[in-house]
């Protein structure tokens, strides 16, 4: 069983969508360079519409029972709000395919540590050759594990627009290749 373990330190997550990208005859036509293509078969989607404010969806399992993570309403839309470092796990009930995507709608905090969003593909964060800890922050991007260590600053022109603004973060996995997008812009592969 595989799962995704986002670590939320964000002001709000509106949606988490995990989708599979089908492969015809074992191959997929690559998307145009720099274009995010979401998967076509939804594996998991976080639906907050039936969770009352102050509650937590049953599909999320907090790592620390003292986590201050709950649904809150913002502009009439239910969002998952974390006011301090909060970790949760999503059990998918199936193994991830070799090619899949993750999408997050995040409202980054105004500044400073800890990171706004991070996730790891192993039940326990191993940062090993077979699992990577991926960090997205309005200031920097980081990947530890997966056989590598990678860190770059968020491009300055994009970083200036992110704090306190609803932001779409998309990640595409194809075998051992990870591509990260923010608001439709490819940041790294």
MARBA-3410 file (N, C-alpha, C, O; in Angstrom, 1 decimal):
189
0.8,-1.2,0.0,0.0,0.0,0.0,0.9,1.2,0.0,1.8,1.3,0.8 ~ 0.6,2.1,-0.9,1.4,3.4,-1.0,0.4,4.5,-0.5,-0.8,4.3,-0.6 ~ 1.0,5.6,-0.1,0.2,6.7,0.3,1.0,8.0,0.2,2.2,7.9,0.0 ~ 0.4,9.1,0.3,1.1,10.3,0.3,0.9,10.9,1.7,-0.2,10.8,2.3 ~ 1.9,11.5,2.3,1.9,12.0,3.6,2.2,13.5,3.6,3.4,13.9,3.9
1.3,14.4,3.1,1.6,15.8,3.1,1.8,16.3,4.6,1.1,15.9,5.5 ~ 2.7,17.2,4.7,2.9,17.8,6.0,2.5,19.3,5.8,3.2,20.1,5.2 ~ 1.4,19.6,6.4,0.8,21.0,6.1,1.3,22.0,7.2,1.1,21.7,8.4 ~ 1.8,23.0,6.8,2.1,24.2,7.7,1.6,25.4,7.0,2.2,26.5,7.1 ~ 0.5,25.2,6.3,0.0,26.3,5.5,-1.2,26.9,6.1,-1.8,26.5,7.0
-1.5,28.1,5.5,-2.7,28.7,6.0,-4.0,28.0,5.6,-4.9,27.9,6.3 ~ -4.0,27.4,4.4,-5.1,26.6,3.9,-4.8,25.7,2.8,-4.0,26.1,1.9 ~ -5.3,24.5,2.8,-5.3,23.6,1.6,-6.8,23.5,1.2,-7.6,23.2,1.9 ~ -7.0,23.9,-0.1,-8.4,23.8,-0.6,-8.6,22.4,-1.1,-9.7,21.8,-0.9 ~ -7.7,21.8,-1.8,-7.9,20.5,-2.5,-6.6,19.8,-2.6,-5.5,20.4,-2.8
-6.7,18.5,-2.4,-5.5,17.6,-2.7,-6.1,16.6,-3.7,-7.0,15.8,-3.3 ~ -5.5,16.5,-4.8,-6.0,15.5,-5.8,-4.8,14.7,-6.3,-3.8,15.2,-6.7 ~ -5.0,13.4,-6.3,-4.0,12.4,-6.7,-4.6,11.7,-7.8,-5.6,11.0,-7.7 ~ -3.9,11.7,-9.0,-4.5,11.0,-10.2,-3.4,10.2,-10.9,-2.2,10.4,-10.8 ~ -3.9,9.2,-11.6,-3.0,8.3,-12.3,-3.1,8.7,-13.8,-4.1,9.1,-14.3
-1.9,8.6,-14.4,-1.8,8.9,-15.9,-1.7,7.5,-16.6,-0.7,6.8,-16.4 ~ -2.7,7.2,-17.4,-2.7,5.9,-18.1,-1.6,5.9,-19.1,-1.2,6.9,-19.7 ~ -1.1,4.7,-19.4,0.0,4.5,-20.4,-0.6,3.5,-21.4,-1.0,2.4,-21.0 ~ -0.6,3.9,-22.6,-1.0,3.0,-23.7,0.2,2.2,-24.2,1.2,2.8,-24.6 ~ 0.1,0.9,-24.1,1.2,0.0,-24.6,2.5,0.3,-23.8,3.6,0.2,-24.4
2.4,0.7,-22.6,3.6,1.0,-21.8,4.3,2.3,-22.1,5.4,2.6,-21.5 ~ 3.7,3.2,-22.9,4.4,4.4,-23.3,3.4,5.5,-23.2,2.2,5.3,-23.5 ~ 3.8,6.7,-22.9,2.9,7.9,-22.9,3.6,9.0,-23.7,4.8,9.2,-23.6 ~ 2.8,9.7,-24.5,3.3,10.8,-25.2,3.6,11.9,-24.2,2.7,12.3,-23.5 ~ 4.9,12.4,-24.2,5.2,13.4,-23.2,4.5,14.7,-23.5,4.2,15.0,-24.7
4.1,15.4,-22.5,3.4,16.7,-22.7,4.4,17.7,-23.3,5.6,17.5,-23.2 ~ 3.9,18.8,-23.8,4.8,19.9,-24.3,5.7,20.3,-23.1,5.2,20.3,-22.0 ~ 6.9,20.7,-23.4,7.9,21.1,-22.4,7.3,22.2,-21.5,6.8,23.2,-22.0 ~ 7.3,22.0,-20.2,6.9,23.0,-19.3,5.4,23.0,-19.0,4.9,23.9,-18.4 ~ 4.6,22.0,-19.5,3.2,21.9,-19.3,2.8,20.8,-18.4,3.2,19.7,-18.5
2.0,21.2,-17.4,1.5,20.2,-16.5,0.2,19.5,-17.1,-0.7,20.2,-17.5 ~ 0.2,18.2,-17.1,-0.9,17.5,-17.6,-1.4,16.6,-16.4,-0.7,15.7,-16.0 ~ -2.6,16.9,-15.9,-3.1,16.1,-14.8,-3.5,14.7,-15.3,-3.8,14.4,-16.4 ~ -3.5,13.8,-14.3,-3.9,12.4,-14.6,-5.3,12.3,-15.0,-6.1,13.3,-14.8 ~ -5.7,11.2,-15.4,-7.1,11.0,-15.9,-8.0,10.1,-15.0,-9.2,10.2,-15.0
-7.3,9.3,-14.1,-8.1,8.5,-13.2,-7.8,9.0,-11.8,-6.7,8.9,-11.3 ~ -8.8,9.5,-11.1,-8.6,10.1,-9.8,-8.5,8.9,-8.8,-9.3,8.0,-8.7 ~ -7.4,9.0,-8.0,-7.1,8.0,-6.9,-7.6,8.6,-5.6,-8.2,7.8,-4.8 ~ -7.4,9.9,-5.3,-7.9,10.5,-4.1,-8.2,11.9,-4.3,-7.4,12.6,-5.0 ~ -9.2,12.5,-3.8,-9.5,13.9,-3.8,-10.0,14.2,-2.4,-10.9,13.6,-1.9
-9.5,15.3,-1.8,-9.9,15.7,-0.5,-11.2,16.6,-0.7,-11.1,17.7,-1.2 ~ -12.3,16.1,-0.2,-13.6,16.8,-0.3,-13.9,17.3,1.1,-14.2,16.5,2.0 ~ -14.0,18.6,1.3,-14.2,19.2,2.6,-15.7,19.7,2.7,-16.1,20.2,3.8 ~ -16.5,19.5,1.7,-17.8,20.1,1.7,-18.7,19.5,2.8,-19.6,20.2,3.2 ~ -18.5,18.3,3.2,-19.4,17.7,4.2,-18.8,17.7,5.6,-19.4,17.2,6.6
-17.6,18.3,5.8,-16.9,18.4,7.1,-17.2,19.8,7.7,-17.0,20.8,7.1 ~ -17.8,19.8,8.9,-18.2,21.0,9.5,-16.9,21.8,9.9,-15.9,21.2,10.2 ~ -17.0,23.1,10.0,-15.9,24.0,10.5,-15.5,23.5,11.8,-16.3,23.2,12.7 ~ -14.2,23.4,12.0,-13.6,22.9,13.2,-13.3,21.4,13.2,-12.6,20.9,14.1 ~ -13.9,20.7,12.2,-13.7,19.2,12.1,-12.6,18.9,11.2,-11.9,19.7,10.7
-12.4,17.6,11.1,-11.3,17.1,10.2,-11.9,15.9,9.4,-12.6,15.0,10.0 ~ -11.7,15.9,8.1,-12.2,14.8,7.3,-11.7,13.4,7.8,-10.6,13.3,8.2 ~ -12.6,12.4,7.7,-12.2,11.1,8.1,-11.1,10.5,7.3,-10.5,9.5,7.7 ~ -10.9,11.0,6.1,-9.9,10.4,5.2,-8.5,10.8,5.5,-7.5,10.3,5.0 ~ -8.4,11.8,6.5,-7.1,12.2,6.9,-6.8,11.7,8.3,-7.6,11.7,9.2
-5.6,11.2,8.5,-5.1,10.7,9.8,-4.0,11.6,10.3,-2.9,11.6,9.7 ~ -4.2,12.3,11.3,-3.1,13.2,11.8,-2.1,12.3,12.5,-2.4,11.3,13.1 ~ -0.8,12.7,12.3,0.3,12.0,12.9,0.4,12.3,14.4,0.6,11.4,15.2 ~ 0.2,13.6,14.7,0.2,14.0,16.1,-1.2,14.3,16.5,-1.8,15.2,15.9 ~ -1.8,13.6,17.5,-3.2,13.9,17.8,-3.4,15.3,18.4,-4.5,15.7,18.4
-2.3,16.0,18.7,-2.5,17.4,19.2,-2.4,18.4,18.1,-2.4,19.6,18.3 ~ -2.3,17.9,16.8,-2.2,18.8,15.7,-3.4,19.8,15.7,-4.5,19.5,16.0 ~ -3.1,21.0,15.4,-4.1,22.1,15.3,-4.4,22.3,13.8,-4.1,23.2,13.1 ~ -5.1,21.3,13.3,-5.5,21.2,11.9,-7.0,21.0,11.8,-7.5,20.0,12.4 ~ -7.7,21.8,11.1,-9.2,21.7,11.1,-9.7,22.4,9.8,-9.1,23.3,9.2
-10.9,22.1,9.5,-11.6,22.8,8.4,-12.1,24.2,8.9,-12.6,24.3,10.0 ~ -11.9,25.2,8.0,-12.3,26.5,8.3,-12.9,27.1,7.1,-12.6,26.6,6.0 ~ -13.8,28.1,7.2,-14.4,28.7,6.0,-13.6,30.0,5.7,-13.3,30.8,6.6 ~ -13.3,30.2,4.4,-12.7,31.4,3.9,-13.4,31.8,2.7,-13.4,31.1,1.7 ~ -14.0,33.0,2.7,-14.8,33.5,1.6,-15.8,32.5,1.1,-16.1,32.3,-0.1
-16.5,31.8,2.1,-17.5,30.8,1.8,-17.1,29.5,1.3,-17.9,28.7,0.9 ~ -15.8,29.2,1.3,-15.2,28.0,0.8,-14.6,27.2,2.0,-13.8,27.8,2.7 ~ -14.9,25.9,2.1,-14.2,25.2,3.2,-12.8,24.9,2.8,-12.5,24.5,1.7 ~ -11.9,25.1,3.8,-10.4,24.9,3.6,-9.9,24.2,4.8,-10.4,24.3,5.9 ~ -8.8,23.5,4.6,-8.1,22.8,5.7,-7.1,23.9,6.2,-6.2,24.3,5.5
-7.2,24.2,7.5,-6.3,25.2,8.0,-5.4,24.7,9.1,-5.8,23.9,10.0 ~ -4.1,25.0,9.0,-3.1,24.6,10.0,-2.5,25.9,10.5,-1.9,26.7,9.7 ~ -2.5,26.1,11.8,-1.9,27.3,12.4,-0.5,27.0,13.0,0.1,28.0,13.4 ~ -0.1,25.8,12.9,1.2,25.4,13.3,1.6,24.1,12.5,0.7,23.6,11.8 ~ 2.8,23.7,12.6,3.2,22.5,11.9,2.3,21.4,12.2,2.0,21.0,13.3
1.7,20.8,11.1,0.7,19.7,11.3,1.0,18.7,10.2,1.2,19.0,9.0 ~ 1.0,17.4,10.6,1.3,16.3,9.7,0.0,15.4,9.6,-0.6,15.2,10.7 ~ -0.3,15.0,8.4,-1.3,14.0,8.3,-1.0,13.0,7.2,-0.1,13.2,6.4 ~ -1.7,11.9,7.3,-1.4,10.8,6.3,-2.7,10.5,5.6,-3.8,10.6,6.2 ~ -2.6,10.1,4.3,-3.7,9.7,3.5,-3.4,8.3,3.1,-2.4,8.0,2.3
-4.2,7.3,3.5,-4.1,5.9,3.0,-4.9,5.8,1.8,-6.1,5.9,1.8 ~ -4.2,5.4,0.7,-4.9,5.3,-0.6,-5.7,4.0,-0.8,-6.7,4.0,-1.5 ~ -5.2,2.9,-0.2,-5.9,1.7,-0.4,-5.4,0.9,-1.7,-5.9,-0.1,-2.0 ~ -4.5,1.5,-2.4,-3.9,0.8,-3.6,-2.5,1.4,-3.8,-2.1,2.5,-3.3 ~ -1.7,0.6,-4.5,-0.3,1.1,-4.8,-0.4,2.2,-5.9,-1.3,2.1,-6.8
0.5,3.1,-5.8,0.5,4.2,-6.8,1.1,3.6,-8.1,2.0,2.7,-8.1 ~ 0.6,4.0,-9.3,1.2,3.6,-10.5,2.5,4.3,-10.7,2.9,5.2,-9.9 ~ 3.3,3.9,-11.7,4.6,4.5,-12.0,4.5,5.9,-12.4,5.4,6.7,-12.1 ~ 3.4,6.3,-13.0,3.2,7.7,-13.4,1.9,8.2,-12.8,0.8,7.6,-12.9 ~ 2.0,9.3,-12.0,0.9,9.9,-11.3,1.1,11.4,-11.1,2.3,11.9,-11.2
0.1,12.1,-10.7,0.2,13.5,-10.4,-0.4,13.8,-9.0,-1.2,13.1,-8.5 ~ 0.1,14.9,-8.5,-0.5,15.5,-7.2,-0.8,16.9,-7.5,-0.1,17.6,-8.2 ~ -1.9,17.4,-6.9,-2.3,18.8,-7.1,-2.7,19.3,-5.7,-3.5,18.6,-5.0 ~ -2.3,20.5,-5.4,-2.6,21.1,-4.1,-3.0,22.6,-4.4,-2.3,23.2,-5.2 ~ -4.0,23.1,-3.8,-4.3,24.5,-3.8,-4.0,25.0,-2.4,-4.5,24.5,-1.4
-3.0,25.9,-2.3,-2.4,26.3,-1.0,-2.5,27.8,-0.9,-2.3,28.5,-1.9 ~ -2.7,28.3,0.3,-2.5,29.8,0.6,-1.3,29.9,1.5,-1.4,29.6,2.7 ~ -0.1,30.2,0.9,1.1,30.3,1.7,1.0,31.4,2.8,0.3,32.4,2.6 ~ 1.7,31.2,3.9,1.7,32.2,4.9,2.5,33.4,4.4,3.2,33.4,3.4 ~ 2.5,34.5,5.2,3.2,35.7,4.8,4.7,35.6,4.7,5.3,36.2,3.9
5.3,34.8,5.7,6.7,34.7,5.6,7.2,33.6,6.6,6.4,33.1,7.4 ~ 8.4,33.3,6.5,9.2,32.6,7.5,8.9,31.1,7.6,8.0,30.6,6.9 ~ 9.7,30.4,8.4,9.6,29.0,8.6,8.4,28.6,9.5,7.9,29.5,10.2 ~ 7.9,27.4,9.4,8.4,26.3,8.6,7.8,26.4,7.2,7.1,27.3,6.9 ~ 8.1,25.4,6.4,7.7,25.4,5.0,6.1,25.4,4.9,5.4,25.0,5.9
5.6,25.8,3.7,4.2,25.9,3.5,3.6,24.5,3.2,2.5,24.2,3.6 ~ 4.3,23.7,2.5,3.8,22.4,2.1,4.9,21.4,1.9,6.0,21.8,1.3 ~ 4.8,20.2,2.4,5.8,19.1,2.1,5.0,17.8,2.1,4.0,17.6,2.7 ~ 5.6,16.9,1.4,5.0,15.5,1.3,6.1,14.5,1.1,7.2,14.8,0.6 ~ 5.8,13.3,1.5,6.8,12.2,1.3,6.0,11.0,0.9,4.8,10.8,1.3
6.5,10.1,0.1,5.8,8.9,-0.4,6.0,7.6,0.4,5.7,6.6,-0.1 ~ 6.5,7.7,1.6,6.7,6.5,2.4,5.9,6.7,3.7,5.8,7.9,4.2 ~ 5.5,5.7,4.3,4.7,5.8,5.6,5.5,6.5,6.7,5.0,7.3,7.4 ~ 6.8,6.2,6.7,7.7,6.9,7.6,8.7,7.6,6.8,9.3,7.1,5.9 ~ 8.9,8.9,7.0,9.8,9.7,6.2,11.2,9.2,6.2,11.9,9.3,7.2
11.6,8.5,5.1,12.9,7.9,5.1,13.9,8.7,4.3,15.1,8.6,4.5 ~ 13.5,9.6,3.4,14.4,10.4,2.6,15.5,9.5,2.0,16.6,9.8,1.9 ~ 15.0,8.3,1.5,16.0,7.3,1.0,16.0,7.3,-0.5,15.4,8.2,-1.2 ~ 16.7,6.4,-1.1,16.8,6.2,-2.6,15.4,5.9,-3.2,15.2,6.1,-4.3 ~ 14.5,5.3,-2.3,13.2,4.9,-2.9,12.0,5.8,-2.4,10.9,5.6,-2.8
12.3,6.9,-1.7,11.3,7.8,-1.2,12.0,9.2,-1.1,13.1,9.3,-0.5 ~ 11.3,10.2,-1.5,11.8,11.6,-1.4,10.9,12.4,-0.5,9.6,12.3,-0.6 ~ 11.4,13.3,0.2,10.7,14.3,1.0,10.7,15.6,0.1,11.8,16.2,-0.1 ~ 9.6,16.0,-0.4,9.5,17.2,-1.3,8.9,18.3,-0.5,7.9,18.2,0.2 ~ 9.6,19.5,-0.6,9.2,20.7,0.1,8.9,21.8,-0.8,9.7,22.1,-1.8
7.7,22.4,-0.7,7.4,23.6,-1.4,7.1,24.7,-0.5,6.4,24.6,0.5 ~ 7.8,25.8,-0.7,7.7,27.0,0.2,7.7,28.2,-0.7,8.3,28.2,-1.8 ~ 7.0,29.3,-0.3,7.0,30.5,-1.1,8.4,31.1,-1.3,8.6,31.9,-2.2 ~ 9.4,30.6,-0.6,10.8,31.1,-0.7,11.7,30.1,-1.4,12.7,30.5,-2.0 ~ 11.4,28.8,-1.2,12.4,27.8,-1.7,11.7,26.5,-2.1,10.6,26.2,-1.7
12.4,25.7,-2.9,11.9,24.3,-3.2,13.1,23.4,-2.9,14.2,23.7,-3.1 ~ 12.7,22.2,-2.4,13.7,21.2,-1.9,13.2,19.8,-2.1,12.0,19.5,-1.9 ~ 14.1,18.9,-2.5,13.9,17.5,-2.6,15.0,16.8,-1.9,16.2,17.0,-2.3 ~ 14.7,16.0,-0.9,15.7,15.2,-0.2,15.3,13.8,-0.3,14.2,13.4,0.2 ~ 16.1,13.0,-0.8,15.8,11.6,-1.0,15.6,11.3,-2.5,15.9,12.1,-3.4
15.1,10.1,-2.8,14.9,9.7,-4.2,16.3,9.6,-4.9,16.3,9.7,-6.1 ~ 17.3,9.4,-4.1,18.7,9.3,-4.7,19.4,10.6,-4.9,20.4,10.7,-5.5 ~ 18.8,11.7,-4.4,19.4,13.0,-4.7,19.0,14.0,-3.6,18.2,13.8,-2.8 ~ 19.7,15.2,-3.6,19.4,16.3,-2.8,19.4,17.5,-3.7,20.3,17.8,-4.5 ~ 18.3,18.2,-3.7,18.1,19.3,-4.7,17.4,20.5,-3.9,16.5,20.3,-3.2
18.0,21.7,-4.1,17.4,22.9,-3.5,17.6,24.1,-4.4,18.7,24.3,-4.8 ~ 16.5,24.9,-4.6,16.6,26.1,-5.3,15.7,27.1,-4.7,14.7,26.8,-4.0 ~ 16.0,28.4,-4.8,15.1,29.4,-4.3,13.9,29.5,-5.3,14.0,29.2,-6.5 ~ 12.8,29.9,-4.8,11.6,30.2,-5.6,12.0,31.4,-6.5,12.6,32.4,-6.0 ~ 11.7,31.3,-7.8,12.1,32.5,-8.6,11.5,33.8,-8.0,10.3,33.8,-7.6
12.3,34.8,-8.0,11.9,36.1,-7.3,10.6,36.7,-7.8,9.8,37.1,-7.0 ~ 10.4,36.6,-9.1,9.1,37.2,-9.6,7.9,36.5,-9.2,6.8,37.1,-9.0 ~ 8.0,35.2,-9.1,6.9,34.3,-8.6,6.8,34.4,-7.1,5.6,34.5,-6.6 ~ 7.9,34.4,-6.4,7.8,34.5,-4.9,7.1,35.8,-4.4,6.4,35.7,-3.4 ~ 7.3,36.8,-5.1,6.6,38.1,-4.7,5.1,38.0,-4.8,4.4,38.8,-4.2
4.6,37.1,-5.6,3.1,37.0,-5.8,2.4,36.0,-4.9,1.2,35.9,-4.8 ~ 3.2,35.2,-4.2,2.6,34.0,-3.5,2.1,34.2,-2.1,1.0,33.7,-1.8 ~ 2.7,35.0,-1.2,2.2,35.1,0.2,0.8,35.5,0.2,0.4,36.5,-0.4 ~ 0.0,34.8,1.0,-1.4,35.0,1.3,-2.3,35.0,0.1,-3.4,35.5,0.1 ~ -1.8,34.4,-1.0,-2.6,34.3,-2.3,-2.9,32.8,-2.6,-2.0,32.0,-2.4
-4.1,32.5,-3.0,-4.4,31.1,-3.4,-3.5,30.7,-4.5,-3.4,31.4,-5.5 ~ -2.8,29.6,-4.3,-1.7,29.2,-5.2,-1.9,27.7,-5.6,-2.2,26.9,-4.7 ~ -1.8,27.4,-6.9,-1.9,26.0,-7.3,-0.5,25.4,-7.5,0.3,25.9,-8.3 ~ -0.3,24.3,-6.7,1.0,23.5,-6.8,0.6,22.2,-7.4,-0.2,21.5,-6.9 ~ 1.4,21.8,-8.5,1.1,20.6,-9.2,2.5,19.8,-9.3,3.5,20.5,-9.5
2.4,18.5,-9.1,3.6,17.7,-9.2,3.3,16.5,-10.1,2.2,15.9,-10.0 ~ 4.2,16.2,-11.0,4.1,15.1,-11.9,5.2,14.1,-11.7,6.4,14.5,-11.6 ~ 4.9,12.9,-11.5,5.8,11.8,-11.3,5.8,10.9,-12.5,4.7,10.4,-12.8 ~ 6.9,10.6,-13.1,7.0,9.6,-14.1,8.2,8.7,-13.9,9.3,9.1,-14.2 ~ 8.0,7.6,-13.3,9.1,6.7,-12.8,9.9,7.5,-11.8,9.4,7.8,-10.7
11.2,7.7,-12.1,12.1,8.4,-11.2,12.2,9.9,-11.4,13.0,10.5,-10.8 ~ 11.3,10.4,-12.3,11.4,11.8,-12.6,10.2,12.6,-12.0,9.1,12.2,-12.1 ~ 10.6,13.7,-11.3,9.6,14.5,-10.6,9.6,15.9,-11.3,10.7,16.4,-11.5 ~ 8.5,16.5,-11.6,8.4,17.8,-12.1,7.5,18.6,-11.2,6.4,18.1,-10.9 ~ 7.9,19.8,-10.9,7.1,20.7,-9.9,6.7,21.9,-10.7,7.5,22.6,-11.4
5.4,22.3,-10.5,4.8,23.4,-11.2,4.1,24.3,-10.1,3.6,23.8,-9.1 ~ 4.1,25.6,-10.3,3.4,26.5,-9.4,2.7,27.5,-10.3,3.3,28.2,-11.2 ~ 1.3,27.6,-10.1,0.5,28.4,-10.9,0.8,28.2,-12.4,0.8,29.2,-13.2 ~ 0.9,27.0,-12.8,1.1,26.6,-14.2,2.5,26.8,-14.7,2.8,26.4,-15.9 ~ 3.4,27.2,-13.9,4.8,27.4,-14.3,5.7,26.3,-13.9,5.7,25.9,-12.7
6.5,25.7,-14.8,7.4,24.7,-14.5,8.6,25.3,-13.7,9.2,26.2,-14.2 ~ 8.8,24.7,-12.5,9.9,25.3,-11.7,11.2,24.4,-11.7,12.3,24.9,-11.7 ~ 11.0,23.1,-11.8,12.1,22.2,-12.0,11.6,20.8,-12.4,10.5,20.4,-12.2 ~ 12.5,20.0,-13.0,12.3,18.6,-13.3,13.5,17.9,-12.8,13.6,16.7,-12.9
END
